[in-house]
Amino acid sequence: MPSDAELRNSLKEKGAMLARLSLSLSPGPSDLGSWHRHVLTSLAVTSAQQVHHISAAIAKREDLTLDLSYLAWSVRTLFELRLWTRLAIDPKHAGRFMGGLITDGLDIFAGFDGIVQQHLKEAGLAAKFGLLKNQLDAAITQIGMSKKELKFNVAEESRNMGLEDEYQQAYKFTSKLAHLTATATVFSLQQGLVEQTASVLLIWADEYLEDIIEKLKTVSSAGN
């Protein structure tokens, strides 16, 4: 099992690599049809942010103040980013990522009833939000895919990629730790469990980052 020092160095190198990749993938101001590279850049940047969070968790581990839920959330996020990166290399699937912006907006509007609607009306924003919702509805029609088709299901995508075992083990476990569950509460009170679990989570994080970087490199190399 790698030591904290080895993991710290590995994370530092991967963070630097993701920063370089985000720059090489980022489209220039004159690029046309560059939405695909925008998606890939956002995945590289968000992955780099998780490196920062995990590095902070390692520092806290040294003075025994590690927040296991904080670390688990970042590792869980990296698992999802790993799936999205594998998909988004293909522009067709990257379109689903962009479509998610639309479905997220529609989900938000679906919750804007009752008191929220009243506040929007009082603020004179109801008409603007209504227009935006209509635009989102129109965008769904133009994409030619239903909300269900655009939805990203982690379990289903993991199975499609042959990662169902990892989903069952890593993703479900980190979800239990990331949210306010009995497992997260009990683990946080047991320093021995925290240490052992953190070691496993950091190894998973390093593995997911390696996969993300390798996939992004293939696109970056092809574009250069």
ZAMARGU-4260 file (C-alpha; in steps of 0.2 Angstrom, whole numbers, plus 5000, padded with zeros to 4 digits):
<rodrens>
0) 5000/5000/5000 | 5007/5017/4995 | 5013/5029/5009 | 5005/5046/5012 | 5021/5054/5005
5) 5019/5043/4989 | 5001/5047/4987 | 5004/5066/4990 | 5017/5066/4976 | 5006/5056/4964
10) 4991/5068/4967 | 5003/5083/4965 | 5009/5076/4948 | 4991/5072/4943 | 4985/5089/4948
15) 4998/5097/4937 | 4995/5086/4922 | 4976/5090/4923 | 4980/5109/4923 | 4991/5106/4908
20) 4977/5096/4899 | 4964/5109/4903 | 4975/5122/4894 | 4978/5111/4879 | 4960/5106/4878
25) 4953/5123/4880 | 4946/5130/4863 | 4953/5147/4857 | 4941/5162/4855 | 4940/5159/4836
30) 4936/5141/4837 | 4920/5136/4829 | 4910/5121/4835 | 4921/5120/4850 | 4907/5114/4863
35) 4915/5097/4863 | 4932/5104/4869 | 4923/5115/4882 | 4915/5099/4889 | 4932/5090/4890
40) 4940/5106/4898 | 4927/5107/4911 | 4930/5088/4915 | 4948/5091/4917 | 4946/5107/4928
45) 4933/5098/4939 | 4945/5083/4941 | 4959/5095/4946 | 4947/5103/4959 | 4945/5085/4967
50) 4964/5084/4968 | 4964/5100/4978 | 4951/5093/4990 | 4959/5076/4992 | 4976/5084/4995
55) 4968/5095/5009 | 4961/5079/5016 | 4978/5071/5017 | 4985/5086/5026 | 4971/5084/5039
60) 4974/5066/5041 | 4991/5070/5048 | 4984/5080/5062 | 4970/5067/5065 | 4956/5079/5060
65) 4952/5071/5043 | 4934/5073/5038 | 4930/5056/5030 | 4914/5062/5022 | 4923/5076/5013
70) 4936/5064/5006 | 4923/5051/5002 | 4913/5064/4992 | 4928/5069/4982 | 4932/5051/4978
75) 4913/5048/4973 | 4914/5063/4962 | 4930/5056/4953 | 4921/5040/4950 | 4907/5050/4941
80) 4920/5060/4932 | 4929/5045/4926 | 4912/5038/4918 | 4909/5055/4910 | 4926/5057/4903
85) 4925/5040/4895 | 4909/5045/4887 | 4913/5062/4882 | 4928/5058/4872 | 4915/5054/4859
90) 4906/5070/4854 | 4889/5061/4852 | 4890/5056/4870 | 4897/5073/4875 | 4881/5080/4869
95) 4872/5071/4883 | 4883/5080/4895 | 4877/5097/4888 | 4859/5090/4887 | 4861/5088/4906
100) 4861/5107/4908 | 4844/5107/4900 | 4837/5093/4910 | 4844/5101/4926 | 4836/5117/4922
105) 4819/5109/4919 | 4821/5100/4935 | 4824/5116/4944 | 4809/5124/4936 | 4798/5109/4941
110) 4802/5113/4959 | 4797/5132/4957 | 4780/5131/4963 | 4770/5138/4978 | 4780/5150/4988
115) 4795/5151/4975 | 4783/5156/4961 | 4775/5169/4972 | 4793/5177/4976 | 4797/5177/4958
120) 4781/5186/4954 | 4784/5199/4967 | 4801/5202/4961 | 4795/5204/4943 | 4805/5189/4937
125) 4790/5177/4933 | 4789/5181/4915 | 4808/5180/4912 | 4809/5163/4921 | 4794/5157/4910
130) 4802/5162/4894 | 4818/5153/4900 | 4808/5137/4903 | 4800/5138/4886 | 4818/5140/4878
135) 4823/5124/4888 | 4808/5115/4882 | 4812/5120/4864 | 4830/5115/4866 | 4825/5097/4871
140) 4814/5096/4855 | 4829/5102/4845 | 4841/5089/4852 | 4829/5075/4848 | 4831/5066/4864
145) 4819/5064/4878 | 4823/5069/4896 | 4825/5051/4901 | 4838/5048/4887 | 4848/5063/4892
150) 4848/5057/4911 | 4865/5051/4917 | 4862/5035/4927 | 4878/5030/4936 | 4873/5012/4939
155) 4868/5009/4921 | 4884/5018/4913 | 4895/5008/4925 | 4887/4992/4919 | 4889/4997/4901
160) 4908/5001/4904 | 4911/4984/4913 | 4913/4994/4929 | 4898/4986/4938 | 4909/4978/4952
165) 4918/4995/4956 | 4901/5003/4956 | 4894/4991/4969 | 4909/4992/4980 | 4917/5009/4978
170) 4903/5020/4973 | 4890/5014/4985 | 4902/5014/4999 | 4908/5032/4996 | 4890/5037/4994
175) 4886/5030/5012 | 4901/5040/5019 | 4898/5056/5009 | 4880/5058/5015 | 4873/5059/5033
180) 4871/5040/5036 | 4873/5029/5051 | 4889/5022/5043 | 4896/5039/5041 | 4892/5044/5059
185) 4899/5028/5066 | 4915/5028/5056 | 4919/5046/5060 | 4920/5041/5079 | 4932/5027/5076
190) 4950/5034/5072 | 4956/5016/5067 | 4942/5015/5054 | 4945/5032/5048 | 4963/5028/5045
195) 4960/5012/5036 | 4946/5019/5026 | 4955/5034/5021 | 4969/5023/5014 | 4957/5014/5003
200) 4949/5029/4997 | 4965/5038/4992 | 4970/5023/4982 | 4954/5023/4973 | 4956/5042/4970
205) 4973/5039/4962 | 4966/5025/4951 | 4952/5036/4945 | 4963/5051/4941 | 4975/5040/4931
210) 4960/5034/4920 | 4953/5051/4918 | 4970/5058/4913 | 4974/5044/4901 | 4957/5047/4892
215) 4959/5065/4891 | 4977/5063/4884 | 4971/5054/4869 | 4960/5068/4864 | 4973/5082/4868
220) 4986/5072/4857 | 4974/5070/4843 | 4970/5089/4843 | 4988/5095/4843
</rodrens>
